[in-house]
Amino acid sequence: MGRRRVTLDRGIVLIGETVFFSKCVDGVRCFEKAPVQGIDAIGDVVRPRVTRRLRESYYAWASSRRAALIDCAGRSLKEPTFADMLNVYEDAAERERIKNGVPGERTALNTRKAFRRIISGCGLDMGDRASKLTAATLDHYLVDVISSGLAPTSAWTYISALKSIAPAWIPPYYAEAGFVLPRFEMPARRKAPPPRYVRPSQERLDAIRRFYASLEGLADRRLWLAATMMLEFAVRNGDVGRLTWGNFVKRDGRVFISYTPHKTSHSSGRHVFWPVAPAVWTKIVAMAGGEGDADEPVVDSARYVFECLNTRMRGVLGMDSDGKAAYELRKIAVDMTYQKYGAEKASALSGDDIKTVIYYYADPSKSVPDDVGPVLG
């Protein structure tokens, strides 16, 4: 009996436990073993599924096969200008969003803005060819912006837009447009591990508590509602804008917040289902002026609301202008839950895995039991 053959997706075939790519280009069948195998490719042999990494690898391979056949046919691909790159990305992002739901409109917009900022900061024009952007040019740009006061982490985040503008799924779109996919060489970086979360001092927590209480007196109650979604339920600011009243469900006389974070919706699929304290729910409804329809947003125009909330929070608490401001409320929510209920509950509230919670959102050093006795009493 031959090995089992299963078509996992268009162009992706599993034969036995080995993944292969298959594509017909201009009547020529290309068949090759995938560079990604095992759990990185299919997750589980018993119930195989195409992972995001495998799908992106297939797109890159399919594009390279097409480009090779085009070259063999005597057609040469052109080097794009920076403007060409933006056009290809904009079209590709929209088509990918229709097919797969990502990248989101906000993500695509931020990518294009950051790309333009890099090109301008390096002293280049959008009409210049992509090859003019070298590692040395980027290195000078980094030194200049960091010397001007920009935090190194932010500076490196800026140039990461070069990877975002040419993601792993985009090669087929470049081949279709007749362009060579640019390969930018990044400056060498000695990457230090990100700092672990450290719980704020009691004085700092008290100041944040007073700030949060002050929001109740504002005419625009959306600021209090937005802050509450983060401080009570650890909802990311982007997800706050997506929450509707339908995400608050009632079961057996209790209210629960039920939603899938955008960050996990296309990866782990982790879902949050967390009880809402009765007193908190009563106050939320009162501050909102009543419970809305299921499809009505809890916080309308959330992007604008968070701009106001972040500005006010930085001003009152003296926070760094580069900081995330309101995001600190989410960290406090996760850490407080960790301290009180443990890592599993903190993970359930945040939608993050336990390893992420303990490193980025909780301070295990502050989790000290009230009474300690001998292990072997």
N, C-alpha and C positions, 0 to 999 in steps of 0.2 A: 504493500500500500504506500502511495506517495505521501509526501508531507501535505498537511492541511494548508489550503490557500484561501485567504480571506481578504476581500477588498474592504479596507477600512474607510477609505475616502477616495475621492477622485484623484487618481494618480498615485495612491499609496496602498501597497499590497503587503500583507503579512503571509509569508510562506514558512510554515513551521513556527519558529520563534524569531525569524529574521525579517526585518522590514526592508522593502524595496520600493524604489520610485519608478514610475512608468509614465511616459508621455510621448504622444505622437506629434511631431513637429514637421509640417510640410511633407507628410507622407512617410516620414522616417520614425520608426519606433525606438525610443531611447529607454533603456532598462538598466538600472544600476542599484547596488546595495546602498541603503541610506546611511549617512555618516552618524546618525543618531539611532541608538538601539536601546533595548532593555526598557527599564522603567521610565527613562527620560523620553522614550518614544511612545510607548503604549500603556504605561502605568502598570498593567497586570496582564499576564499571558492568558489567564483564564477568561477574563472579561476585558479584552483589549479596547483601548480608545485612543484616538489621535490626540496627543498633547499639543499644547501651543508651540512648544519648541520644535516638535517634529513638523508641524504645519509650516512654520516659518522656514525651516530647513528645506522643505519641499519647494516653496516659492523661490528661494534663492537658487536651488538646483535647476528648476524648470526654466528660470530666466537664463541661466548660464548655458543650458542646452540650446535654447532658442538663439542666443547670441552667437554661439559657435556655428550653428547652421547658417545664420545670416552671413557671418564672415566667410564661410565656405562658398556661399552663393555669390560672393563678390560685392556684397553690400557692407559698407563700413558704418559703424556707429559713431555719432558725433559727440564731442565733449560738450556738456551743457554749460551754460552760464548760470550764475546764481539765480537769476530770474527764471530760467528754465526749470531749475530745481524746485523753486517755489510752485510753479505751475503744475509740474508733475505731482508734487506732494499733495497739493490742494485737490486735484482730480482724484488721485489714488485714495486719499483719506476719505473722501465722500463716497467712493465706490465701496471701500472696505466697511464703512459705517453702515451702508445699506445691507451688505451681505452678512457682516459679523457683529455689528453693534459698536465696534471700536475702530479707530479712536474717536472719543467724544468730540463734539464741536468745540468745547472749551479747550480741550487738550490740543486739537489741531490749531486753534487760534494762537495759543500760547507758544506752540512750536514755531509757527511762522514769525511771530513777533520776536522771539528770542534769536531766530536765525538772522533776521534783518539786523538786529542789534549787534550780533557778532561781526557780520560783514562790514557794517559801518564802523564799528570799533576798531577793526583791523585796517581801516583806511582804504577799503576796497569798494567798488561800485557793483550794483546788481548786474550790470552788463558784462562784468569780467568773467573770464572762464574759471571753472572750479579749481583748476590746477594752481591758481595763484594763491590759494589758501594753504599754506604750508605749516608744518609743525613749528618752524621758527617764527612765523608770523603770529601764530596763536600764542607762542611762548611770550613774545613781546607784549601782546595784548593782556595776558594774565598779569605780567609784572606791572604794567601801567595801571590797570584797574585796582589791583590790590594795593599798590603804592598810593593810590588816590583815596584809599579808605574803605574799599569794598572788602567784605569778609572773604577769606580764601574759599570757604565752602560755597559761598554764593557765586564767586567767580568761576569755579569749576562747574557749578550747576549751569551757568550761562552757556559755557562751551559744550555742555552735553547736548545742546540743541542740535549739534552737528550729527549726533547719532540718531536723534529723534526725527530729523528731516530725511534720513535715509535708513529707515528701519529694515528689519530682516524680510518683511513681507513686500517690499516695494520693487525689487528687481524686475519682475514681469512688466511693470508699468513703464520703467525706463526703456526696456527693450521694445515695447509697443510704440513708445514715442520716438524711437530711433536714437537714444542717447546711451552713452557709456555711463554706468553707475560710478560716481566719484567715490574714491576711497581716501578719506581724510586721515592723515597721520596725526595722532594726538600727542601733545607734549608729554614727556615722562612725568609721572606723578608718584610720589611716595605717599601712599594713602594710609593715613592713621585710622585706626578703628574709631567709629563714632562714639562719643561719650555716653556712658550709661546714664539712665535717668536717676537724678538725685531729688529726693523729696524736698520741696521748699521748706524753709524754716517756719516755725509757728507764727512768727510775726508776719511773714509773707502771706501765709494762708489766711490769717486774720484780715489782712488788707484786701485780699481777693474776695473774701466773704463780704466785707463791707461794700466793695465795689459792686458785687452781684446784687446785694440788697438795694443799692441805690438805683438800680435799673427799674425797680418797680414804680418809682415815681415819675418816670419819663412819659411824655405824651405818646411817643411811639412805643407801644408795648411789644412790638416785634423784637426789639433788642433783648428784652427779658426772655421772651420765648426762645430765641435763638441760643442765648446763653444757657437756658435751662436744658435744652436738648443735648448740649455738650456736657454740662456739669452733672446732670442727673443720669443721663443714658449714654454718655461717651460717644455721641454721634459725631462723625466728621462734618466739618462745615459744608462740604459739597453734598453730603447725604442729607443734611438738614434741609437744603433746598428741594430735595426730592421727596421728603416725607409728606404724606397726605394724612388726613384724618383716618383714612382707611388702614393706615399702618398701626393704628391703635385699636386692638381687637378686645372684645369682652367675652370672657369665658367664666362660667360659674360665679358670676357676680364680681369678677376681678377684671382689671384692665391690664393689657400687656402691649408693649411696643414690639412690633414684628416687622422686620425688614431685612433685606440682603444688602450689605454695604457694597457700593459701586466697586471698591477696590478688590473685593473677592468674587464679584458676580461672574467674571470671566476666567477665574482661576480655581480657587478651592471651593467656591460656592458656599462658604460658611454663612449661616443665617443667624440673625440675632432674634431671640425671643425672651423678653425680660419683663418682669412684673413692675407695674407702676404703683407706687404708694398711693393709697386713696387720697391723702391730703394733697399730694403733689398733683394728682389728676384733677382734683377739684379746682386747684389754683390755676392750672394750665387752661382749663375751660373758661374760667372767669376772666383771666387776662386776655384770652383770645376773643372774648365777647360772645362766647357760646361755641358749642361743638359744631364744626362744619360738615359738609357733605364728604362722602368717602374719597372722592377724587379732588377735593379742595386742598391746596397746600396749607400746612400748619403755619409756615412762615413764608408769607408772600414776598417776592422780590428779595430772596435771601442773599444774593450776591451784594446788593446795595446795603442790606442790613448789616452784613458782616464787615463791609468797609467802614460803616459808622461805628460798629461795635469795636473793631480793632483800633480805630483812631482814638476813641474814647478811652479804651483800656490802656493803651500806650501812654496817653497823656496823664491819666489819673495815677497809674502805677509806676510811671517812669521807666517803661520798657523800651528796649532797643528797637529802633525803627525797622531793623531787618528781621526782628522776631515774628513769630506767628501769632502772638497775642492771644486771641480767643482759643487757639488750639491748646493753650496751657490748661484750660478748663477741662478738656477731654483727658489730658494726662492725669490731672488731679482726680477725676472720676474713676479712672482705671486703678490708680494707686490706692485710693481709699477703699475700693472694693477688694483689692488684693489684700490690704492690711486687715480688713474685717472678715472676709470670707475665703480667702485663699486664691491660688493661681487659676484653678479651673473656673471659678465664678467670674474672675476678672477677664478671662478669655471669652467666656460666654457673653459677657456684657459688651466687650469691645469688638468681637468678631475676629480678633487676631489670635494666632497660635500662642501657646504658653511661652515658648522661647522668646518670641517678639515682645510679649507683655513684660516679662521679667527684665529684659534688657532696656527697652525703650519707654516703658510706661509705669513701671513699678520699682520701688526701692526695697529690695529684700533685707537690706541692712537695718531698716526701721521696723521690720516685722519681728518684734521681740515678745515672747510669751510673758504674761504677767507673773507666772509662778513656775519656777524650774526646780525639778528634783532630780535625783539620780536615775539614770536610765534603767539600771537593774536594781530597783528598790527592794 
